[in-house]
């Protein structure tokens, strides 16, 4: 997964989470989203999806989830302004 394309990472995450939301360990989900976001830091939808996932794993990650959500909003706003 380390060298996977971000689209492949997101597809794998979506498939696993759709099948059984709790089957994938939180650390693996976080790492997967992080790898995808590092490869596509300007992908507002990906940042939003990562934010939603972080909110779902407990309050320890809420600050980072808020940061990702804000980044996604800013990217969408910039895109809408152009």
DSSP file (Angstrom, degrees, kcal/mol; ACC not computed):
  #  RESIDUE AA STRUCTURE BP1 BP2  ACC     N-H-->O    O-->H-N    N-H-->O    O-->H-N    TCO  KAPPA ALPHA  PHI   PSI    X-CA   Y-CA   Z-CA
    1    1 A X    >         0   0    0      0, 0.0     3,-1.8     0, 0.0     8,-0.1   0.000 360.0 360.0 360.0 -25.6    0.0    0.0    0.0
    2    2 A X  T 3   +     0   0    0      1,-0.3     0, 0.0    33,-0.0     0, 0.0   0.835 360.0  32.1 -55.3 -35.5    2.9    2.4    0.6
    3    3 A X  T 3  S+     0   0    0      2,-0.0    -1,-0.3     3,-0.0     2,-0.1   0.185  93.0 127.0-109.0  16.5    3.4    2.9   -3.1
    4    4 A X    <   -     0   0    0     -3,-1.8     2,-0.1     1,-0.1     0, 0.0  -0.382  68.3-102.0 -73.9 151.9   -0.2    2.6   -4.2
    5    5 A X    >>  -     0   0    0      1,-0.1     4,-2.1    -2,-0.1     3,-0.5  -0.456  31.5-118.9 -66.5 142.7   -2.0    5.2   -6.2
    6    6 A X  H 3> S+     0   0    0      1,-0.2     4,-2.7     2,-0.2     5,-0.2   0.860 114.6  55.9 -56.8 -36.1   -4.3    7.4   -4.1
    7    7 A X  H 3> S+     0   0    0      1,-0.2     4,-2.3     2,-0.2    -1,-0.2   0.894 107.8  48.7 -63.1 -38.6   -7.3    6.3   -6.1
    8    8 A X  H <> S+     0   0    0     -3,-0.5     4,-2.4     2,-0.2    -2,-0.2   0.886 111.0  50.3 -67.5 -38.7   -6.5    2.7   -5.3
    9    9 A X  H  X S+     0   0    0     -4,-2.1     4,-2.6     2,-0.2    -2,-0.2   0.946 112.6  45.9 -63.6 -48.0   -6.1    3.5   -1.6
   10   10 A X  H  X S+     0   0    0     -4,-2.7     4,-2.9     2,-0.2     5,-0.2   0.901 111.9  51.7 -63.3 -41.5   -9.4    5.3   -1.4
   11   11 A X  H  X S+     0   0    0     -4,-2.3     4,-2.5    -5,-0.2    -1,-0.2   0.935 110.8  48.2 -59.8 -46.4  -11.1    2.5   -3.3
   12   12 A X  H  X S+     0   0    0     -4,-2.4     4,-2.6     2,-0.2     5,-0.2   0.924 113.1  48.3 -60.7 -45.3   -9.8   -0.1   -0.9
   13   13 A X  H  X S+     0   0    0     -4,-2.6     4,-2.9     1,-0.2     5,-0.3   0.938 112.0  48.4 -60.5 -47.9  -10.9    2.0    2.1
   14   14 A X  H  X S+     0   0    0     -4,-2.9     4,-1.9     1,-0.2    -1,-0.2   0.902 113.4  47.6 -61.5 -41.5  -14.3    2.5    0.7
   15   15 A X  H  X S+     0   0    0     -4,-2.5     4,-2.1    -5,-0.2    -1,-0.2   0.932 115.0  44.7 -65.9 -46.0  -14.8   -1.2    0.0
   16   16 A X  H  X S+     0   0    0     -4,-2.6     4,-2.5     1,-0.2     7,-0.2   0.923 115.5  46.6 -64.9 -44.5  -13.5   -2.3    3.4
   17   17 A X  H  < S+     0   0    0     -4,-2.9     4,-0.2    -5,-0.2    -1,-0.2   0.837 111.6  52.1 -68.9 -32.1  -15.5    0.3    5.3
   18   18 A X  H  < S+     0   0    0     -4,-1.9     3,-0.3    -5,-0.3    -1,-0.2   0.905 112.4  45.8 -68.3 -41.4  -18.6   -0.6    3.3
   19   19 A X  H  < S-     0   0    0     -4,-2.1     2,-0.3     1,-0.3    -2,-0.2   0.953 139.8  -9.8 -66.6 -51.4  -18.3   -4.3    4.0
   20   20 A X    >X  -     0   0    0     -4,-2.5     3,-1.8    -5,-0.2     4,-0.6  -0.780  60.3-157.6-155.5 102.8  -17.6   -4.0    7.7
   21   21 A X  T 34 S+     0   0    0      1,-0.3     3,-0.2    -2,-0.3    -1,-0.1   0.783  95.3  40.2 -56.1 -32.8  -17.0   -0.5    9.2
   22   22 A X  T 34 S+     0   0    0      1,-0.2    -1,-0.3    -5,-0.1     4,-0.1   0.430  91.3  87.2 -98.6   0.7  -15.1   -1.9   12.2
   23   23 A X  T <4 S+     0   0    0     -3,-1.8     2,-0.5    -7,-0.2    -1,-0.2   0.868  77.9  68.8 -70.0 -35.5  -13.1   -4.7   10.5
   24   24 A X  S  < S-     0   0    0     -4,-0.6     5,-0.1    -3,-0.2    -1,-0.0  -0.734  94.1-115.1 -87.6 125.5  -10.2   -2.4    9.6
   25   25 A X     >  -     0   0    0     -2,-0.5     4,-2.1     1,-0.1     3,-0.5  -0.233  21.0-120.0 -58.7 146.8   -8.1   -1.3   12.6
   26   26 A X  H  > S+     0   0    0      1,-0.2     4,-3.0     2,-0.2     5,-0.2   0.888 112.9  55.5 -55.8 -42.7   -8.2    2.5   13.2
   27   27 A X  H  > S+     0   0    0      1,-0.2     4,-2.3     2,-0.2    -1,-0.2   0.873 108.4  48.8 -61.0 -36.2   -4.4    2.8   12.8
   28   28 A X  H  > S+     0   0    0     -3,-0.5     4,-2.4     2,-0.2    -1,-0.2   0.884 112.1  48.0 -71.7 -38.4   -4.7    1.2    9.4
   29   29 A X  H  X S+     0   0    0     -4,-2.1     4,-2.8     2,-0.2     5,-0.3   0.942 113.1  48.3 -64.6 -47.0   -7.5    3.5    8.3
   30   30 A X  H  X S+     0   0    0     -4,-3.0     4,-2.5     1,-0.2    -2,-0.2   0.927 113.5  46.9 -59.2 -45.8   -5.6    6.5    9.6
   31   31 A X  H  X S+     0   0    0     -4,-2.3     4,-2.6    -5,-0.2    -1,-0.2   0.907 112.4  50.1 -63.2 -42.4   -2.4    5.5    7.8
   32   32 A X  H  X S+     0   0    0     -4,-2.4     4,-2.2     2,-0.2    -2,-0.2   0.940 113.2  44.7 -63.1 -48.1   -4.3    4.7    4.6
   33   33 A X  H  X S+     0   0    0     -4,-2.8     4,-2.9     1,-0.2     5,-0.2   0.902 112.5  53.4 -63.1 -39.2   -6.1    8.1    4.6
   34   34 A X  H  X S+     0   0    0     -4,-2.5     4,-2.5    -5,-0.3    -2,-0.2   0.928 108.7  48.6 -62.1 -44.7   -2.8    9.8    5.5
   35   35 A X  H  X S+     0   0    0     -4,-2.6     4,-1.4     2,-0.2    -1,-0.2   0.920 114.1  46.2 -60.8 -43.9   -1.0    8.2    2.5
   36   36 A X  H  X S+     0   0    0     -4,-2.2     4,-1.5     1,-0.2    -2,-0.2   0.924 113.4  48.6 -65.3 -44.1   -3.7    9.2    0.1
   37   37 A X  H  < S+     0   0    0     -4,-2.9    -2,-0.2     1,-0.2    -1,-0.2   0.855 107.7  55.1 -66.7 -34.7   -3.9   12.8    1.5
   38   38 A X  H  < S+     0   0    0     -4,-2.5     3,-0.5    -5,-0.2    -1,-0.2   0.854 111.2  45.3 -64.8 -33.3   -0.2   13.2    1.2
   39   39 A X  H  < S+     0   0    0     -4,-1.4    -1,-0.2     1,-0.2    -2,-0.2   0.756 127.3  28.1 -81.0 -25.0   -0.3   12.2   -2.4
   40   40 A X    ><  +     0   0    0     -4,-1.5     3,-1.7    -5,-0.1    -1,-0.2  -0.528  65.9 159.5-134.9  68.2   -3.3   14.5   -3.1
   41   41 A X  T 3  S+     0   0    0     -3,-0.5    -1,-0.1     1,-0.3    -3,-0.1   0.648  77.0  54.4 -68.4 -12.8   -3.2   17.4   -0.7
   42   42 A X  T 3  S+     0   0    0     -3,-0.1     2,-1.1    33,-0.0    -1,-0.3   0.219  76.8 109.7-103.4  14.2   -5.5   19.5   -2.9
   43   43 A X    <>  -     0   0    0     -3,-1.7     4,-2.4     1,-0.2     5,-0.2  -0.768  47.0-172.7 -92.8  97.3   -8.3   16.9   -3.2
   44   44 A X  H  > S+     0   0    0     -2,-1.1     4,-2.4     1,-0.2    -1,-0.2   0.874  82.6  52.1 -60.6 -40.5  -11.1   18.5   -1.2
   45   45 A X  H  > S+     0   0    0      2,-0.2     4,-2.5     1,-0.2    -1,-0.2   0.904 110.2  48.6 -64.6 -40.9  -13.3   15.4   -1.3
   46   46 A X  H  > S+     0   0    0      2,-0.2     4,-2.5     1,-0.2    -2,-0.2   0.918 111.8  49.0 -64.7 -44.0  -10.5   13.2   -0.1
   47   47 A X  H  X S+     0   0    0     -4,-2.4     4,-2.2     2,-0.2    -2,-0.2   0.896 111.9  49.5 -62.1 -40.3   -9.7   15.6    2.8
   48   48 A X  H  X S+     0   0    0     -4,-2.4     4,-2.5    -5,-0.2    -2,-0.2   0.921 111.2  48.9 -64.5 -44.0  -13.4   15.7    3.7
   49   49 A X  H  X S+     0   0    0     -4,-2.5     4,-2.1     1,-0.2    -2,-0.2   0.899 111.5  49.1 -63.4 -41.0  -13.7   11.9    3.7
   50   50 A X  H  X S+     0   0    0     -4,-2.5     4,-2.4     2,-0.2    -1,-0.2   0.892 110.4  52.3 -64.4 -39.1  -10.6   11.6    5.8
   51   51 A X  H  X S+     0   0    0     -4,-2.2     4,-2.3     2,-0.2    -2,-0.2   0.935 108.6  49.1 -62.1 -47.5  -12.1   14.2    8.2
   52   52 A X  H  X S+     0   0    0     -4,-2.5     4,-1.2     1,-0.2    -1,-0.2   0.910 111.3  50.4 -59.4 -42.8  -15.3   12.3    8.6
   53   53 A X  H  < S+     0   0    0     -4,-2.1     4,-0.4     1,-0.2     3,-0.4   0.913 109.1  50.9 -64.2 -42.0  -13.5    9.1    9.2
   54   54 A X  H >< S+     0   0    0     -4,-2.4     3,-1.4     1,-0.2     4,-0.3   0.897 106.5  54.6 -63.2 -39.5  -11.3   10.7   11.9
   55   55 A X  H >< S+     0   0    0     -4,-2.3     3,-0.8     1,-0.2    -1,-0.2   0.822 103.0  59.1 -60.9 -29.2  -14.4   12.1   13.7
   56   56 A X  T 3< S+     0   0    0     -4,-1.2    -1,-0.2    -3,-0.4    -2,-0.2   0.598  97.2  60.1 -78.8  -9.6  -15.8    8.5   13.8
   57   57 A X  T <  S-     0   0    0     -3,-1.4    -1,-0.2    -4,-0.4     3,-0.2   0.406 113.9 -81.6-103.6   3.7  -12.9    7.1   15.8
   58   58 A X    X   -     0   0    0     -3,-0.8     3,-1.5    -4,-0.3    -1,-0.3  -0.432  49.0 -64.8 121.4 167.4  -13.2    9.2   18.9
   59   59 A X  G >  S+     0   0    0      1,-0.3     3,-1.2     2,-0.2     4,-0.4   0.660 110.9  78.5 -68.0 -18.0  -12.3   12.6   20.4
   60   60 A X  G 3  S+     0   0    0      1,-0.3    -1,-0.3    -3,-0.2     4,-0.2   0.791 103.6  37.8 -60.2 -25.5   -8.5   12.0   20.3
   61   61 A X  G <> S+     0   0    0     -3,-1.5     4,-2.4    -7,-0.3    -1,-0.3   0.357  85.5 101.9-107.4   3.9   -8.6   12.8   16.6
   62   62 A X  H <> S+     0   0    0     -3,-1.2     4,-2.5     1,-0.2     5,-0.2   0.864  79.5  53.2 -61.4 -38.3  -11.2   15.6   16.6
   63   63 A X  H  > S+     0   0    0     -4,-0.4     4,-1.9     1,-0.2    -1,-0.2   0.933 112.8  43.9 -63.4 -44.3   -8.7   18.5   16.3
   64   64 A X  H  > S+     0   0    0      2,-0.2     4,-2.4     1,-0.2    -1,-0.2   0.882 111.4  54.6 -67.4 -37.0   -7.0   16.9   13.3
   65   65 A X  H  X S+     0   0    0     -4,-2.4     4,-2.5     1,-0.2    -2,-0.2   0.909 107.7  50.0 -62.0 -41.9  -10.5   16.1   11.8
   66   66 A X  H  X S+     0   0    0     -4,-2.5     4,-2.4     2,-0.2    -1,-0.2   0.902 109.4  51.9 -63.1 -40.5  -11.4   19.8   12.1
   67   67 A X  H  X S+     0   0    0     -4,-1.9     4,-2.5     2,-0.2    -2,-0.2   0.931 111.4  46.3 -60.9 -46.1   -8.2   20.8   10.4
   68   68 A X  H  X S+     0   0    0     -4,-2.4     4,-2.4     2,-0.2    -2,-0.2   0.909 111.8  51.0 -63.9 -41.8   -8.9   18.5    7.5
   69   69 A X  H  X S+     0   0    0     -4,-2.5     4,-2.3     2,-0.2    -1,-0.2   0.905 111.2  48.6 -62.7 -40.9  -12.5   19.7    7.2
   70   70 A X  H  X S+     0   0    0     -4,-2.4     4,-2.7     2,-0.2    -2,-0.2   0.914 110.1  51.1 -65.9 -42.9  -11.3   23.3    7.1
   71   71 A X  H  X S+     0   0    0     -4,-2.5     4,-2.5     1,-0.2    -2,-0.2   0.914 110.3  50.0 -59.5 -42.4   -8.7   22.6    4.5
   72   72 A X  H  X S+     0   0    0     -4,-2.4     4,-2.4     2,-0.2    -2,-0.2   0.920 110.9  49.0 -62.6 -44.2  -11.4   20.9    2.4
   73   73 A X  H  X S+     0   0    0     -4,-2.3     4,-2.6     2,-0.2    -2,-0.2   0.920 111.4  49.6 -61.3 -44.4  -13.7   23.9    2.8
   74   74 A X  H  X S+     0   0    0     -4,-2.7     4,-2.7     1,-0.2     5,-0.2   0.913 110.9  49.5 -62.0 -42.7  -10.9   26.3    1.8
   75   75 A X  H  X S+     0   0    0     -4,-2.5     4,-2.4     2,-0.2    -1,-0.2   0.914 112.3  47.6 -62.6 -42.3  -10.1   24.2   -1.3
   76   76 A X  H  X S+     0   0    0     -4,-2.4     4,-2.6     2,-0.2    -2,-0.2   0.901 111.8  50.6 -65.2 -40.2  -13.7   24.1   -2.3
   77   77 A X  H  X S+     0   0    0     -4,-2.6     4,-1.9     2,-0.2    -2,-0.2   0.929 111.7  47.1 -63.3 -45.9  -14.1   27.9   -1.8
   78   78 A X  H  X S+     0   0    0     -4,-2.7     4,-1.0     1,-0.2    -2,-0.2   0.909 113.9  48.4 -61.2 -42.1  -10.9   28.6   -3.9
   79   79 A X  H  < S+     0   0    0     -4,-2.4     3,-0.4     1,-0.2    -2,-0.2   0.890 111.1  49.7 -66.2 -39.7  -12.2   26.3   -6.6
   80   80 A X  H  < S+     0   0    0     -4,-2.6    -1,-0.2     1,-0.2    -2,-0.2   0.817 106.9  56.2 -69.0 -30.6  -15.6   27.9   -6.6
   81   81 A X  H  <        0   0    0     -4,-1.9    -1,-0.2     1,-0.2    -2,-0.2   0.738 360.0 360.0 -73.2 -22.2  -14.1   31.4   -6.8
   82   82 A X     <        0   0    0     -4,-1.0    -1,-0.2    -3,-0.4    -2,-0.2   0.461 360.0 360.0 -88.5 360.0  -12.2   30.5  -10.0
